[in-house]
Amino acid sequence: LANLARNPAFAPTMRASGIGELLLSLARRKDTSEIRRSVAESVFIYVHGADETHPGTRQLMDEGLIENYCTPLLRCSLDLAQFRHMVPFLNYSVLVLAILAGRY
């Protein structure tokens, strides 16, 4: 799903499908595992993160996305350390930040 969301040919279809809202809903559920929450948040950002006006993007930012997710995600990627029970790949972590910064 993350790879499809990164593909310019599929990203518009994914945005139109409503998958972003499903991912955001999954990330907000209390019974979602930390690993699934991380993937859901990252893929949501791949799909909608460049749209600062999207309600889900604003909600995540208001909830501390940068300090609670992006910063520790990148640190753990650089240190090859676990974040939410998995070691994140650097290329995906950098992409999250690049999208939010409007560079992708």
Phi, psi and chi 1 to 4 in degrees:
 res  aa     phi    psi   chi1   chi2   chi3   chi4
   1 LEU       -  -40.9 -165.3   55.2      -      -
   2 ALA   -63.0  -42.1      -      -      -      -
   3 ASN   -66.0  -39.0  -72.2  -31.6      -      -
   4 LEU   -63.9  -40.6  -73.6  175.2      -      -
   5 ALA   -65.4  -28.0      -      -      -      -
   6 ARG   -79.8  -16.8  -67.8  175.6   49.1 -168.3
   7 ASN   -82.4  120.3 -175.6  -41.2      -      -
   8 PRO   -58.2  -24.6  -20.1   28.9      -      -
   9 ALA   -74.5  -27.8      -      -      -      -
  10 PHE  -102.5  -23.5  -70.9  101.4      -      -
  11 ALA   -56.1  -46.0      -      -      -      -
  12 PRO   -61.2  -38.2  -22.6   32.6      -      -
  13 THR   -64.9  -40.6  -57.2      -      -      -
  14 MET   -65.6  -41.2  -68.9 -178.8   76.4      -
  15 ARG   -61.0  -43.7  -81.6 -169.6  -72.5  -81.9
  16 ALA   -70.9  -23.9      -      -      -      -
  17 SER   -75.2  -16.4   73.9      -      -      -
  18 GLY    87.2    8.1      -      -      -      -
  19 ILE   -63.8  -30.8 -163.2  164.8      -      -
  20 GLY   -58.8  -42.1      -      -      -      -
  21 GLU   -66.7  -37.8  -72.5   69.1   23.3      -
  22 LEU   -64.9  -41.5  -67.8  172.2      -      -
  23 LEU   -65.3  -42.0  -69.5  165.0      -      -
  24 LEU   -63.4  -41.3 -169.9   60.2      -      -
  25 SER   -61.8  -43.2  174.0      -      -      -
  26 LEU   -62.3  -41.9  177.6   64.5      -      -
  27 ALA   -65.9  -27.6      -      -      -      -
  28 ARG   -88.4  -15.5  -62.8  -67.2  150.1 -104.6
  29 ARG   -67.9  137.9  -71.8  179.3   44.6  174.2
  30 LYS   -68.5  -26.5  -58.7 -113.8 -174.4 -107.8
  31 ASP   -92.4    7.4   61.5  -20.5      -      -
  32 THR   -79.6  131.3  -61.3      -      -      -
  33 SER   -64.4  158.4   71.3      -      -      -
  34 GLU   -62.0  -37.8  -72.4 -173.2  -37.6      -
  35 ILE   -63.3  -48.4  -66.8  172.1      -      -
  36 ARG   -64.4  -37.8  -72.8 -176.7 -178.2 -165.2
  37 ARG   -62.3  -42.7 -172.4  171.6   73.2 -123.5
  38 SER   -61.1  -46.6  -70.3      -      -      -
  39 VAL   -64.4  -43.6  171.9      -      -      -
  40 ALA   -61.6  -43.1      -      -      -      -
  41 GLU   -65.3  -44.3  -72.7  170.5  -23.2      -
  42 SER   -63.3  -46.7  -72.0      -      -      -
  43 VAL   -66.8  -36.8  176.1      -      -      -
  44 PHE   -57.2  -44.9  177.0   86.6      -      -
  45 ILE   -63.8  -40.9  -67.9  165.7      -      -
  46 TYR   -58.6  -38.0  -61.5  157.3      -      -
  47 VAL   -82.7  -44.8  174.5      -      -      -
  48 HIS  -122.3   -5.0  -70.7  -67.3      -      -
  49 GLY   -61.0  -29.0      -      -      -      -
  50 ALA   -74.5  -14.5      -      -      -      -
  51 ASP   -95.2   93.7 -178.8    1.7      -      -
  52 GLU   -63.2  -19.4  -64.3  175.5   11.2      -
  53 THR   -88.4  -10.7   65.1      -      -      -
  54 HIS   -65.0  131.4 -170.5  -78.5      -      -
  55 PRO   -55.9  -37.8  -20.6   28.2      -      -
  56 GLY   -67.3  -38.7      -      -      -      -
  57 THR   -64.7  -45.8  -56.9      -      -      -
  58 ARG   -62.1  -41.4  -72.8 -163.3  -44.2  -95.3
  59 GLN   -61.7  -47.2  178.4 -175.2   -1.2      -
  60 LEU   -62.0  -41.8  -72.7  172.5      -      -
  61 MET   -64.2  -41.8  -66.0  -60.4  -84.4      -
  62 ASP   -64.5  -28.0  -70.6  -13.7      -      -
  63 GLU   -85.8    5.1  -67.5  172.7   -2.0      -
  64 GLY    90.3   36.4      -      -      -      -
  65 LEU   -53.7  -44.9 -179.6   69.5      -      -
  66 ILE   -66.0  -54.3  -59.2  -61.0      -      -
  67 GLU   -75.4  -28.7   55.7  -87.7    7.8      -
  68 ASN   -96.4  -17.3  -62.0  -35.4      -      -
  69 TYR  -127.1  -59.1 -177.4   69.2      -      -
  70 CYS   -64.4  -47.0  -64.0      -      -      -
  71 THR   -64.7  -51.0  -59.0      -      -      -
  72 PRO   -65.3  -32.3    4.5   -7.8      -      -
  73 LEU   -61.5  -47.3 -180.0   71.2      -      -
  74 LEU   -67.1  -42.7 -175.6   57.7      -      -
  75 ARG   -58.4  -46.2  -79.8 -167.6 -174.0  130.4
  76 CYS   -67.0  -34.9  -71.2      -      -      -
  77 SER   -62.2  -44.4  -63.6      -      -      -
  78 LEU   -68.6  -34.7  -68.3  169.4      -      -
  79 ASP   -90.7   -1.2  -65.3  -20.2      -      -
  80 LEU    53.6   41.4  -61.5  175.4      -      -
  81 ALA  -108.4  163.3      -      -      -      -
  82 GLN   -77.3  140.5  -77.1 -164.6    4.6      -
  83 PHE  -131.2  118.6  175.4   73.1      -      -
  84 ARG    52.3   46.4  -64.0 -176.7 -178.1  171.4
  85 HIS    72.0   20.1  -52.3  -69.7      -      -
  86 MET  -150.1  155.9   65.7  179.0  179.6      -
  87 VAL   -95.6  112.0  178.0      -      -      -
  88 PRO   -74.8  146.7   22.0  -26.5      -      -
  89 PHE   -77.6  135.6  -72.4  109.6      -      -
  90 LEU   -59.2  -40.9 -177.6   59.5      -      -
  91 ASN   -62.8  -36.1   60.4  -31.7      -      -
  92 TYR   -73.2  -38.1  -69.8  105.9      -      -
  93 SER   -65.3  -43.6  -59.2      -      -      -
  94 VAL   -64.7  -38.3  169.0      -      -      -
  95 LEU   -62.5  -39.9 -178.7   60.2      -      -
  96 VAL   -55.3  -49.2  164.2      -      -      -
  97 LEU   -67.7  -39.3  -69.2  169.2      -      -
  98 ALA   -63.8  -40.4      -      -      -      -
  99 ILE   -64.5  -47.7  -71.0  169.5      -      -
 100 LEU   -64.6  -29.2  -69.5  171.6      -      -
 101 ALA   -84.2   -2.9      -      -      -      -
 102 GLY    76.4   23.8      -      -      -      -
 103 ARG  -102.7    3.8  -58.2  -78.5 -176.5 -156.3
 104 TYR  -129.4      - -175.1   82.3      -      -
